[in-house]
């Protein structure tokens, strides 16, 4: 007997977000997120090979401090 159970994790529970998830989470467009995270000093990006992931807590902290993006 095979059980095919897919678990969905809510964005609020994920420590790392893809670019698409970060865009949905923040309301910021993907192009702008790519631009922001291309900075080598970006605190909220984690590179998994060539895939960029957003550290949700650091990303939120950055947004709360920012005046404009």
PDB file of N, CA, C, O and CB in Angstrom:
ATOM      1  N   UNK A   1       0.846  -1.179   0.000  1.00  0.00           N
ATOM      2  CA  UNK A   1       0.000   0.000   0.000  1.00  0.00           C
ATOM      3  C   UNK A   1       0.893   1.245   0.000  1.00  0.00           C
ATOM      4  O   UNK A   1       1.732   1.423   0.883  1.00  0.00           O
ATOM      5  CB  UNK A   1      -0.963  -0.003   1.227  1.00  0.00           C
ATOM      6  N   UNK A   2       0.698   2.090  -0.994  1.00  0.00           N
ATOM      7  CA  UNK A   2       1.519   3.290  -1.128  1.00  0.00           C
ATOM      8  C   UNK A   2       0.740   4.508  -0.649  1.00  0.00           C
ATOM      9  O   UNK A   2      -0.397   4.740  -1.059  1.00  0.00           O
ATOM     10  CB  UNK A   2       1.977   3.482  -2.590  1.00  0.00           C
ATOM     11  N   UNK A   3       1.361   5.260   0.206  1.00  0.00           N
ATOM     12  CA  UNK A   3       0.733   6.493   0.694  1.00  0.00           C
ATOM     13  C   UNK A   3       1.425   7.653   0.005  1.00  0.00           C
ATOM     14  O   UNK A   3       2.635   7.837   0.139  1.00  0.00           O
ATOM     15  CB  UNK A   3       0.828   6.622   2.266  1.00  0.00           C
ATOM     16  N   UNK A   4       0.658   8.427  -0.728  1.00  0.00           N
ATOM     17  CA  UNK A   4       1.206   9.583  -1.442  1.00  0.00           C
ATOM     18  C   UNK A   4       0.765  10.835  -0.694  1.00  0.00           C
ATOM     19  O   UNK A   4      -0.296  11.399  -0.962  1.00  0.00           O
ATOM     20  CB  UNK A   4       0.731   9.617  -2.949  1.00  0.00           C
ATOM     21  N   UNK A   5       1.590  11.250   0.236  1.00  0.00           N
ATOM     22  CA  UNK A   5       1.246  12.396   1.080  1.00  0.00           C
ATOM     23  C   UNK A   5       2.184  13.553   0.774  1.00  0.00           C
ATOM     24  O   UNK A   5       3.396  13.449   0.965  1.00  0.00           O
ATOM     25  CB  UNK A   5       1.316  12.020   2.584  1.00  0.00           C
ATOM     26  N   UNK A   6       1.618  14.651   0.300  1.00  0.00           N
ATOM     27  CA  UNK A   6       2.397  15.841   0.022  1.00  0.00           C
ATOM     28  C   UNK A   6       2.084  16.868   1.096  1.00  0.00           C
ATOM     29  O   UNK A   6       0.927  17.220   1.322  1.00  0.00           O
ATOM     30  CB  UNK A   6       2.098  16.398  -1.398  1.00  0.00           C
ATOM     31  N   UNK A   7       3.126  17.339   1.747  1.00  0.00           N
ATOM     32  CA  UNK A   7       2.934  18.344   2.792  1.00  0.00           C
ATOM     33  C   UNK A   7       3.292  19.708   2.235  1.00  0.00           C
ATOM     34  O   UNK A   7       4.345  19.876   1.619  1.00  0.00           O
ATOM     35  CB  UNK A   7       3.788  18.022   4.049  1.00  0.00           C
ATOM     36  N   UNK A   8       2.444  20.655   2.443  1.00  0.00           N
ATOM     37  CA  UNK A   8       2.674  22.031   2.026  1.00  0.00           C
ATOM     38  C   UNK A   8       3.159  22.813   3.244  1.00  0.00           C
ATOM     39  O   UNK A   8       2.577  22.726   4.325  1.00  0.00           O
ATOM     40  CB  UNK A   8       1.375  22.670   1.415  1.00  0.00           C
ATOM     41  N   UNK A   9       4.217  23.567   3.056  1.00  0.00           N
ATOM     42  CA  UNK A   9       4.752  24.414   4.121  1.00  0.00           C
ATOM     43  C   UNK A   9       4.367  25.841   3.796  1.00  0.00           C
ATOM     44  O   UNK A   9       4.597  26.316   2.683  1.00  0.00           O
ATOM     45  CB  UNK A   9       6.310  24.260   4.266  1.00  0.00           C
ATOM     46  N   UNK A  10       3.781  26.528   4.765  1.00  0.00           N
ATOM     47  CA  UNK A  10       3.371  27.916   4.581  1.00  0.00           C
ATOM     48  C   UNK A  10       4.599  28.821   4.504  1.00  0.00           C
ATOM     49  O   UNK A  10       5.629  28.541   5.116  1.00  0.00           O
ATOM     50  CB  UNK A  10       2.439  28.366   5.727  1.00  0.00           C
ATOM     51  N   UNK A  11       4.473  29.909   3.743  1.00  0.00           N
ATOM     52  CA  UNK A  11       5.590  30.853   3.611  1.00  0.00           C
ATOM     53  C   UNK A  11       6.061  31.356   4.967  1.00  0.00           C
ATOM     54  O   UNK A  11       7.261  31.525   5.184  1.00  0.00           O
ATOM     55  CB  UNK A  11       5.185  32.036   2.735  1.00  0.00           C
ATOM     56  N   UNK A  12       5.138  31.594   5.866  1.00  0.00           N
ATOM     57  CA  UNK A  12       5.504  32.131   7.185  1.00  0.00           C
ATOM     58  C   UNK A  12       6.328  31.143   8.003  1.00  0.00           C
ATOM     59  O   UNK A  12       6.988  31.529   8.968  1.00  0.00           O
ATOM     60  CB  UNK A  12       4.252  32.510   7.961  1.00  0.00           C
ATOM     61  N   UNK A  13       6.290  29.867   7.616  1.00  0.00           N
ATOM     62  CA  UNK A  13       7.025  28.834   8.344  1.00  0.00           C
ATOM     63  C   UNK A  13       8.341  28.455   7.680  1.00  0.00           C
ATOM     64  O   UNK A  13       9.104  27.663   8.233  1.00  0.00           O
ATOM     65  CB  UNK A  13       6.170  27.610   8.486  1.00  0.00           C
ATOM     66  N   UNK A  14       8.619  29.009   6.502  1.00  0.00           N
ATOM     67  CA  UNK A  14       9.839  28.657   5.780  1.00  0.00           C
ATOM     68  C   UNK A  14      10.972  29.605   6.160  1.00  0.00           C
ATOM     69  O   UNK A  14      10.798  30.822   6.111  1.00  0.00           O
ATOM     70  CB  UNK A  14       9.598  28.693   4.259  1.00  0.00           C
ATOM     71  N   UNK A  15      12.118  29.071   6.534  1.00  0.00           N
ATOM     72  CA  UNK A  15      13.243  29.958   6.846  1.00  0.00           C
ATOM     73  C   UNK A  15      13.886  30.538   5.595  1.00  0.00           C
ATOM     74  O   UNK A  15      14.472  31.620   5.649  1.00  0.00           O
ATOM     75  CB  UNK A  15      14.287  29.209   7.653  1.00  0.00           C
ATOM     76  N   UNK A  16      13.787  29.838   4.469  1.00  0.00           N
ATOM     77  CA  UNK A  16      14.366  30.292   3.209  1.00  0.00           C
ATOM     78  C   UNK A  16      13.274  30.373   2.150  1.00  0.00           C
ATOM     79  O   UNK A  16      12.400  29.509   2.071  1.00  0.00           O
ATOM     80  CB  UNK A  16      15.507  29.346   2.749  1.00  0.00           C
ATOM     81  N   UNK A  17      13.338  31.432   1.333  1.00  0.00           N
ATOM     82  CA  UNK A  17      12.345  31.644   0.287  1.00  0.00           C
ATOM     83  C   UNK A  17      13.031  31.700  -1.072  1.00  0.00           C
ATOM     84  O   UNK A  17      14.131  32.239  -1.197  1.00  0.00           O
ATOM     85  CB  UNK A  17      11.543  32.937   0.544  1.00  0.00           C
ATOM     86  N   UNK A  18      12.379  31.144  -2.085  1.00  0.00           N
ATOM     87  CA  UNK A  18      12.856  31.301  -3.458  1.00  0.00           C
ATOM     88  C   UNK A  18      12.543  32.729  -3.894  1.00  0.00           C
ATOM     89  O   UNK A  18      11.863  33.465  -3.179  1.00  0.00           O
ATOM     90  CB  UNK A  18      12.194  30.246  -4.428  1.00  0.00           C
ATOM     91  N   UNK A  19      13.031  33.113  -5.046  1.00  0.00           N
ATOM     92  CA  UNK A  19      12.738  34.451  -5.558  1.00  0.00           C
ATOM     93  C   UNK A  19      11.232  34.614  -5.750  1.00  0.00           C
ATOM     94  O   UNK A  19      10.675  35.653  -5.397  1.00  0.00           O
ATOM     95  CB  UNK A  19      13.488  34.706  -6.892  1.00  0.00           C
ATOM     96  N   UNK A  20      10.574  33.612  -6.299  1.00  0.00           N
ATOM     97  CA  UNK A  20       9.119  33.685  -6.506  1.00  0.00           C
ATOM     98  C   UNK A  20       8.375  33.799  -5.185  1.00  0.00           C
ATOM     99  O   UNK A  20       7.429  34.578  -5.070  1.00  0.00           O
ATOM    100  CB  UNK A  20       8.626  32.454  -7.273  1.00  0.00           C
ATOM    101  N   UNK A  21       8.795  33.029  -4.191  1.00  0.00           N
ATOM    102  CA  UNK A  21       8.156  33.095  -2.871  1.00  0.00           C
ATOM    103  C   UNK A  21       8.413  34.444  -2.212  1.00  0.00           C
ATOM    104  O   UNK A  21       7.507  35.010  -1.600  1.00  0.00           O
ATOM    105  CB  UNK A  21       8.666  31.961  -1.965  1.00  0.00           C
ATOM    106  N   UNK A  22       9.632  34.969  -2.327  1.00  0.00           N
ATOM    107  CA  UNK A  22       9.952  36.280  -1.745  1.00  0.00           C
ATOM    108  C   UNK A  22       9.133  37.375  -2.416  1.00  0.00           C
ATOM    109  O   UNK A  22       8.714  38.326  -1.757  1.00  0.00           O
ATOM    110  CB  UNK A  22      11.460  36.585  -1.880  1.00  0.00           C
ATOM    111  N   UNK A  23       8.902  37.250  -3.719  1.00  0.00           N
ATOM    112  CA  UNK A  23       8.082  38.225  -4.438  1.00  0.00           C
ATOM    113  C   UNK A  23       6.636  38.170  -3.936  1.00  0.00           C
ATOM    114  O   UNK A  23       6.021  39.209  -3.694  1.00  0.00           O
ATOM    115  CB  UNK A  23       8.136  37.963  -5.965  1.00  0.00           C
ATOM    116  N   UNK A  24       6.101  36.974  -3.783  1.00  0.00           N
ATOM    117  CA  UNK A  24       4.730  36.820  -3.287  1.00  0.00           C
ATOM    118  C   UNK A  24       4.615  37.300  -1.839  1.00  0.00           C
ATOM    119  O   UNK A  24       3.626  37.929  -1.462  1.00  0.00           O
ATOM    120  CB  UNK A  24       4.281  35.351  -3.394  1.00  0.00           C
ATOM    121  N   UNK A  25       5.621  37.001  -1.046  1.00  0.00           N
ATOM    122  CA  UNK A  25       5.652  37.357   0.372  1.00  0.00           C
ATOM    123  C   UNK A  25       5.718  38.866   0.579  1.00  0.00           C
ATOM    124  O   UNK A  25       5.047  39.410   1.456  1.00  0.00           O
ATOM    125  CB  UNK A  25       6.838  36.693   1.051  1.00  0.00           C
ATOM    126  N   UNK A  26       6.534  39.539  -0.237  1.00  0.00           N
ATOM    127  CA  UNK A  26       6.823  40.960  -0.009  1.00  0.00           C
ATOM    128  C   UNK A  26       6.068  41.915  -0.916  1.00  0.00           C
ATOM    129  O   UNK A  26       5.917  43.090  -0.581  1.00  0.00           O
ATOM    130  CB  UNK A  26       8.274  41.199  -0.174  1.00  0.00           C
ATOM    131  N   UNK A  27       5.592  41.436  -2.053  1.00  0.00           N
ATOM    132  CA  UNK A  27       4.957  42.333  -3.016  1.00  0.00           C
ATOM    133  C   UNK A  27       5.966  43.070  -3.886  1.00  0.00           C
ATOM    134  O   UNK A  27       5.598  43.983  -4.626  1.00  0.00           O
ATOM    135  CB  UNK A  27       4.093  43.332  -2.293  1.00  0.00           C
ATOM    136  N   UNK A  28       7.229  42.682  -3.804  1.00  0.00           N
ATOM    137  CA  UNK A  28       8.291  43.280  -4.611  1.00  0.00           C
ATOM    138  C   UNK A  28       8.482  42.389  -5.839  1.00  0.00           C
ATOM    139  O   UNK A  28       8.478  41.164  -5.725  1.00  0.00           O
ATOM    140  CB  UNK A  28       9.637  43.432  -3.787  1.00  0.00           C
ATOM    141  N   UNK A  29       8.648  42.997  -6.994  1.00  0.00           N
ATOM    142  CA  UNK A  29       8.804  42.239  -8.219  1.00  0.00           C
ATOM    143  C   UNK A  29      10.089  41.421  -8.260  1.00  0.00           C
ATOM    144  O   UNK A  29      11.081  41.769  -7.620  1.00  0.00           O
ATOM    145  CB  UNK A  29       8.765  43.163  -9.387  1.00  0.00           C
ATOM    146  N   UNK A  30      10.055  40.337  -9.014  1.00  0.00           N
ATOM    147  CA  UNK A  30      11.221  39.455  -9.127  1.00  0.00           C
ATOM    148  C   UNK A  30      12.445  40.189  -9.664  1.00  0.00           C
ATOM    149  O   UNK A  30      13.555  39.989  -9.173  1.00  0.00           O
ATOM    150  CB  UNK A  30      10.897  38.274 -10.029  1.00  0.00           C
ATOM    151  N   UNK A  31      12.244  41.039 -10.670  1.00  0.00           N
ATOM    152  CA  UNK A  31      13.378  41.775 -11.251  1.00  0.00           C
ATOM    153  C   UNK A  31      14.074  42.616 -10.186  1.00  0.00           C
ATOM    154  O   UNK A  31      15.303  42.636 -10.116  1.00  0.00           O
ATOM    155  CB  UNK A  31      12.905  42.679 -12.415  1.00  0.00           C
ATOM    156  N   UNK A  32      13.306  43.299  -9.369  1.00  0.00           N
ATOM    157  CA  UNK A  32      13.874  44.127  -8.301  1.00  0.00           C
ATOM    158  C   UNK A  32      14.578  43.253  -7.259  1.00  0.00           C
ATOM    159  O   UNK A  32      15.632  43.625  -6.745  1.00  0.00           O
ATOM    160  CB  UNK A  32      12.769  44.977  -7.628  1.00  0.00           C
ATOM    161  N   UNK A  33      13.998  42.098  -6.951  1.00  0.00           N
ATOM    162  CA  UNK A  33      14.629  41.198  -5.984  1.00  0.00           C
ATOM    163  C   UNK A  33      15.963  40.669  -6.508  1.00  0.00           C
ATOM    164  O   UNK A  33      16.927  40.553  -5.751  1.00  0.00           O
ATOM    165  CB  UNK A  33      13.695  40.028  -5.656  1.00  0.00           C
ATOM    166  N   UNK A  34      16.019  40.349  -7.803  1.00  0.00           N
ATOM    167  CA  UNK A  34      17.290  39.922  -8.394  1.00  0.00           C
ATOM    168  C   UNK A  34      18.314  41.051  -8.285  1.00  0.00           C
ATOM    169  O   UNK A  34      19.471  40.821  -7.935  1.00  0.00           O
ATOM    170  CB  UNK A  34      17.096  39.502  -9.880  1.00  0.00           C
ATOM    171  N   UNK A  35      17.877  42.262  -8.588  1.00  0.00           N
ATOM    172  CA  UNK A  35      18.766  43.424  -8.533  1.00  0.00           C
ATOM    173  C   UNK A  35      19.294  43.644  -7.114  1.00  0.00           C
ATOM    174  O   UNK A  35      20.487  43.869  -6.914  1.00  0.00           O
ATOM    175  CB  UNK A  35      18.031  44.684  -9.027  1.00  0.00           C
ATOM    176  N   UNK A  36      18.393  43.576  -6.135  1.00  0.00           N
ATOM    177  CA  UNK A  36      18.783  43.792  -4.739  1.00  0.00           C
ATOM    178  C   UNK A  36      19.752  42.712  -4.257  1.00  0.00           C
ATOM    179  O   UNK A  36      20.702  43.008  -3.533  1.00  0.00           O
ATOM    180  CB  UNK A  36      17.541  43.820  -3.840  1.00  0.00           C
ATOM    181  N   UNK A  37      19.518  41.480  -4.651  1.00  0.00           N
ATOM    182  CA  UNK A  37      20.305  40.369  -4.128  1.00  0.00           C
ATOM    183  C   UNK A  37      21.580  40.113  -4.923  1.00  0.00           C
ATOM    184  O   UNK A  37      22.365  39.244  -4.545  1.00  0.00           O
ATOM    185  CB  UNK A  37      19.471  39.125  -4.110  1.00  0.00           C
ATOM    186  N   UNK A  38      21.809  40.845  -6.012  1.00  0.00           N
ATOM    187  CA  UNK A  38      23.065  40.733  -6.754  1.00  0.00           C
ATOM    188  C   UNK A  38      24.230  41.392  -6.025  1.00  0.00           C
ATOM    189  O   UNK A  38      25.390  41.103  -6.317  1.00  0.00           O
ATOM    190  CB  UNK A  38      22.910  41.350  -8.127  1.00  0.00           C
ATOM    191  N   UNK A  39      23.926  42.270  -5.084  1.00  0.00           N
ATOM    192  CA  UNK A  39      24.970  42.947  -4.310  1.00  0.00           C
ATOM    193  C   UNK A  39      25.738  41.905  -3.484  1.00  0.00           C
ATOM    194  O   UNK A  39      25.123  41.158  -2.722  1.00  0.00           O
ATOM    195  CB  UNK A  39      24.351  44.052  -3.380  1.00  0.00           C
ATOM    196  N   UNK A  40      27.073  41.841  -3.621  1.00  0.00           N
ATOM    197  CA  UNK A  40      27.853  40.852  -2.866  1.00  0.00           C
ATOM    198  C   UNK A  40      27.736  41.016  -1.343  1.00  0.00           C
ATOM    199  O   UNK A  40      28.009  40.072  -0.601  1.00  0.00           O
ATOM    200  CB  UNK A  40      29.309  40.945  -3.268  1.00  0.00           C
ATOM    201  N   UNK A  41      27.338  42.193  -0.877  1.00  0.00           N
ATOM    202  CA  UNK A  41      27.192  42.430   0.564  1.00  0.00           C
ATOM    203  C   UNK A  41      25.765  42.209   1.059  1.00  0.00           C
ATOM    204  O   UNK A  41      25.448  42.548   2.199  1.00  0.00           O
ATOM    205  CB  UNK A  41      27.626  43.840   0.900  1.00  0.00           C
ATOM    206  N   UNK A  42      24.920  41.656   0.230  1.00  0.00           N
ATOM    207  CA  UNK A  42      23.526  41.435   0.606  1.00  0.00           C
ATOM    208  C   UNK A  42      23.449  40.447   1.772  1.00  0.00           C
ATOM    209  O   UNK A  42      23.919  39.314   1.668  1.00  0.00           O
ATOM    210  CB  UNK A  42      22.709  40.914  -0.604  1.00  0.00           C
ATOM    211  N   UNK A  43      22.851  40.891   2.882  1.00  0.00           N
ATOM    212  CA  UNK A  43      22.778  40.083   4.102  1.00  0.00           C
ATOM    213  C   UNK A  43      21.700  39.020   4.054  1.00  0.00           C
ATOM    214  O   UNK A  43      21.780  38.034   4.787  1.00  0.00           O
ATOM    215  CB  UNK A  43      22.541  40.967   5.283  1.00  0.00           C
ATOM    216  N   UNK A  44      20.701  39.192   3.218  1.00  0.00           N
ATOM    217  CA  UNK A  44      19.552  38.288   3.265  1.00  0.00           C
ATOM    218  C   UNK A  44      19.520  37.251   2.151  1.00  0.00           C
ATOM    219  O   UNK A  44      18.519  36.552   1.991  1.00  0.00           O
ATOM    220  CB  UNK A  44      18.300  39.083   3.216  1.00  0.00           C
ATOM    221  N   UNK A  45      20.593  37.139   1.381  1.00  0.00           N
ATOM    222  CA  UNK A  45      20.627  36.140   0.315  1.00  0.00           C
ATOM    223  C   UNK A  45      21.586  35.009   0.692  1.00  0.00           C
ATOM    224  O   UNK A  45      22.656  35.239   1.255  1.00  0.00           O
ATOM    225  CB  UNK A  45      21.050  36.787  -1.030  1.00  0.00           C
ATOM    226  N   UNK A  46      21.176  33.794   0.369  1.00  0.00           N
ATOM    227  CA  UNK A  46      21.989  32.607   0.565  1.00  0.00           C
ATOM    228  C   UNK A  46      22.070  31.904  -0.784  1.00  0.00           C
ATOM    229  O   UNK A  46      21.043  31.605  -1.395  1.00  0.00           O
ATOM    230  CB  UNK A  46      21.393  31.664   1.683  1.00  0.00           C
ATOM    231  N   UNK A  47      23.264  31.646  -1.240  1.00  0.00           N
ATOM    232  CA  UNK A  47      23.451  30.992  -2.534  1.00  0.00           C
ATOM    233  C   UNK A  47      23.574  29.498  -2.331  1.00  0.00           C
ATOM    234  O   UNK A  47      24.397  29.033  -1.543  1.00  0.00           O
ATOM    235  CB  UNK A  47      24.696  31.542  -3.263  1.00  0.00           C
ATOM    236  N   UNK A  48      22.748  28.742  -3.049  1.00  0.00           N
ATOM    237  CA  UNK A  48      22.806  27.285  -3.084  1.00  0.00           C
ATOM    238  C   UNK A  48      23.242  26.931  -4.505  1.00  0.00           C
ATOM    239  O   UNK A  48      22.412  26.685  -5.380  1.00  0.00           O
ATOM    240  CB  UNK A  48      21.403  26.609  -2.694  1.00  0.00           C
ATOM    241  N   UNK A  49      24.548  26.911  -4.718  1.00  0.00           N
ATOM    242  CA  UNK A  49      25.069  26.795  -6.083  1.00  0.00           C
ATOM    243  C   UNK A  49      24.755  28.085  -6.816  1.00  0.00           C
ATOM    244  O   UNK A  49      25.232  29.152  -6.431  1.00  0.00           O
ATOM    245  CB  UNK A  49      24.460  25.560  -6.832  1.00  0.00           C
ATOM    246  N   UNK A  50      23.959  27.996  -7.866  1.00  0.00           N
ATOM    247  CA  UNK A  50      23.555  29.204  -8.607  1.00  0.00           C
ATOM    248  C   UNK A  50      22.152  29.655  -8.235  1.00  0.00           C
ATOM    249  O   UNK A  50      21.657  30.651  -8.763  1.00  0.00           O
ATOM    250  CB  UNK A  50      23.627  28.953 -10.111  1.00  0.00           C
ATOM    251  N   UNK A  51      21.512  28.931  -7.330  1.00  0.00           N
ATOM    252  CA  UNK A  51      20.154  29.289  -6.906  1.00  0.00           C
ATOM    253  C   UNK A  51      20.223  30.205  -5.692  1.00  0.00           C
ATOM    254  O   UNK A  51      20.873  29.888  -4.696  1.00  0.00           O
ATOM    255  CB  UNK A  51      19.319  28.019  -6.581  1.00  0.00           C
ATOM    256  N   UNK A  52      19.543  31.349  -5.788  1.00  0.00           N
ATOM    257  CA  UNK A  52      19.540  32.275  -4.658  1.00  0.00           C
ATOM    258  C   UNK A  52      18.293  32.025  -3.810  1.00  0.00           C
ATOM    259  O   UNK A  52      17.185  31.854  -4.319  1.00  0.00           O
ATOM    260  CB  UNK A  52      19.589  33.757  -5.148  1.00  0.00           C
ATOM    261  N   UNK A  53      18.517  32.010  -2.524  1.00  0.00           N
ATOM    262  CA  UNK A  53      17.439  31.845  -1.559  1.00  0.00           C
ATOM    263  C   UNK A  53      17.474  33.053  -0.633  1.00  0.00           C
ATOM    264  O   UNK A  53      18.541  33.585  -0.328  1.00  0.00           O
ATOM    265  CB  UNK A  53      17.575  30.497  -0.756  1.00  0.00           C
ATOM    266  N   UNK A  54      16.312  33.472  -0.197  1.00  0.00           N
ATOM    267  CA  UNK A  54      16.207  34.619   0.690  1.00  0.00           C
ATOM    268  C   UNK A  54      15.989  34.141   2.126  1.00  0.00           C
ATOM    269  O   UNK A  54      15.074  33.368   2.410  1.00  0.00           O
ATOM    270  CB  UNK A  54      15.057  35.554   0.242  1.00  0.00           C
ATOM    271  N   UNK A  55      16.857  34.622   3.023  1.00  0.00           N
ATOM    272  CA  UNK A  55      16.704  34.324   4.446  1.00  0.00           C
ATOM    273  C   UNK A  55      15.541  35.186   4.930  1.00  0.00           C
ATOM    274  O   UNK A  55      15.670  36.403   5.064  1.00  0.00           O
ATOM    275  CB  UNK A  55      18.045  34.609   5.271  1.00  0.00           C
ATOM    276  N   UNK A  56      14.414  34.546   5.190  1.00  0.00           N
ATOM    277  CA  UNK A  56      13.169  35.270   5.455  1.00  0.00           C
ATOM    278  C   UNK A  56      13.322  36.296   6.580  1.00  0.00           C
ATOM    279  O   UNK A  56      12.932  37.450   6.405  1.00  0.00           O
ATOM    280  CB  UNK A  56      12.063  34.288   5.806  1.00  0.00           C
ATOM    281  N   UNK A  57      13.872  35.909   7.715  1.00  0.00           N
ATOM    282  CA  UNK A  57      13.975  36.840   8.847  1.00  0.00           C
ATOM    283  C   UNK A  57      14.875  38.029   8.511  1.00  0.00           C
ATOM    284  O   UNK A  57      14.526  39.172   8.808  1.00  0.00           O
ATOM    285  CB  UNK A  57      14.513  36.113  10.088  1.00  0.00           C
ATOM    286  N   UNK A  58      16.017  37.771   7.902  1.00  0.00           N
ATOM    287  CA  UNK A  58      16.925  38.867   7.516  1.00  0.00           C
ATOM    288  C   UNK A  58      16.284  39.760   6.460  1.00  0.00           C
ATOM    289  O   UNK A  58      16.466  40.977   6.476  1.00  0.00           O
ATOM    290  CB  UNK A  58      18.260  38.304   6.986  1.00  0.00           C
ATOM    291  N   UNK A  59      15.535  39.154   5.544  1.00  0.00           N
ATOM    292  CA  UNK A  59      14.841  39.898   4.501  1.00  0.00           C
ATOM    293  C   UNK A  59      13.799  40.834   5.118  1.00  0.00           C
ATOM    294  O   UNK A  59      13.703  42.000   4.735  1.00  0.00           O
ATOM    295  CB  UNK A  59      14.173  38.932   3.501  1.00  0.00           C
ATOM    296  N   UNK A  60      13.034  40.331   6.057  1.00  0.00           N
ATOM    297  CA  UNK A  60      12.027  41.153   6.739  1.00  0.00           C
ATOM    298  C   UNK A  60      12.704  42.277   7.514  1.00  0.00           C
ATOM    299  O   UNK A  60      12.233  43.414   7.480  1.00  0.00           O
ATOM    300  CB  UNK A  60      11.164  40.287   7.692  1.00  0.00           C
ATOM    301  N   UNK A  61      13.798  41.983   8.210  1.00  0.00           N
ATOM    302  CA  UNK A  61      14.535  43.016   8.946  1.00  0.00           C
ATOM    303  C   UNK A  61      15.003  44.113   7.993  1.00  0.00           C
ATOM    304  O   UNK A  61      14.875  45.301   8.290  1.00  0.00           O
ATOM    305  CB  UNK A  61      15.745  42.400   9.690  1.00  0.00           C
ATOM    306  N   UNK A  62      15.542  43.708   6.857  1.00  0.00           N
ATOM    307  CA  UNK A  62      16.007  44.671   5.859  1.00  0.00           C
ATOM    308  C   UNK A  62      14.850  45.559   5.399  1.00  0.00           C
ATOM    309  O   UNK A  62      14.996  46.779   5.319  1.00  0.00           O
ATOM    310  CB  UNK A  62      16.639  43.940   4.650  1.00  0.00           C
ATOM    311  N   UNK A  63      13.720  44.960   5.103  1.00  0.00           N
ATOM    312  CA  UNK A  63      12.566  45.727   4.617  1.00  0.00           C
ATOM    313  C   UNK A  63      12.045  46.691   5.684  1.00  0.00           C
ATOM    314  O   UNK A  63      11.612  47.797   5.359  1.00  0.00           O
ATOM    315  CB  UNK A  63      11.443  44.777   4.180  1.00  0.00           C
ATOM    316  N   UNK A  64      12.084  46.283   6.946  1.00  0.00           N
ATOM    317  CA  UNK A  64      11.588  47.140   8.023  1.00  0.00           C
ATOM    318  C   UNK A  64      12.512  48.339   8.255  1.00  0.00           C
ATOM    319  O   UNK A  64      12.059  49.383   8.726  1.00  0.00           O
ATOM    320  CB  UNK A  64      11.445  46.332   9.318  1.00  0.00           C
ATOM    321  N   UNK A  65      13.799  48.201   7.928  1.00  0.00           N
ATOM    322  CA  UNK A  65      14.743  49.316   8.084  1.00  0.00           C
ATOM    323  C   UNK A  65      14.774  50.229   6.872  1.00  0.00           C
ATOM    324  O   UNK A  65      15.151  51.396   6.983  1.00  0.00           O
ATOM    325  CB  UNK A  65      16.134  48.785   8.346  1.00  0.00           C
ATOM    326  N   UNK A  66      14.385  49.716   5.723  1.00  0.00           N
ATOM    327  CA  UNK A  66      14.534  50.457   4.468  1.00  0.00           C
ATOM    328  C   UNK A  66      13.503  51.583   4.357  1.00  0.00           C
ATOM    329  O   UNK A  66      12.351  51.446   4.767  1.00  0.00           O
ATOM    330  CB  UNK A  66      14.399  49.506   3.273  1.00  0.00           C
ATOM    331  N   UNK A  67      13.953  52.673   3.803  1.00  0.00           N
ATOM    332  CA  UNK A  67      13.060  53.802   3.500  1.00  0.00           C
ATOM    333  C   UNK A  67      12.480  53.640   2.099  1.00  0.00           C
ATOM    334  O   UNK A  67      11.301  53.910   1.869  1.00  0.00           O
ATOM    335  CB  UNK A  67      13.817  55.156   3.620  1.00  0.00           C
ATOM    336  N   UNK A  68      13.308  53.202   1.183  1.00  0.00           N
ATOM    337  CA  UNK A  68      12.865  52.937  -0.185  1.00  0.00           C
ATOM    338  C   UNK A  68      13.754  51.853  -0.778  1.00  0.00           C
ATOM    339  O   UNK A  68      14.854  51.593  -0.290  1.00  0.00           O
ATOM    340  CB  UNK A  68      12.904  54.234  -1.058  1.00  0.00           C
ATOM    341  N   UNK A  69      13.261  51.230  -1.836  1.00  0.00           N
ATOM    342  CA  UNK A  69      14.071  50.202  -2.492  1.00  0.00           C
ATOM    343  C   UNK A  69      14.111  50.480  -3.996  1.00  0.00           C
ATOM    344  O   UNK A  69      14.741  49.734  -4.745  1.00  0.00           O
ATOM    345  CB  UNK A  69      13.501  48.773  -2.209  1.00  0.00           C
TER     346      UNK A  69
END
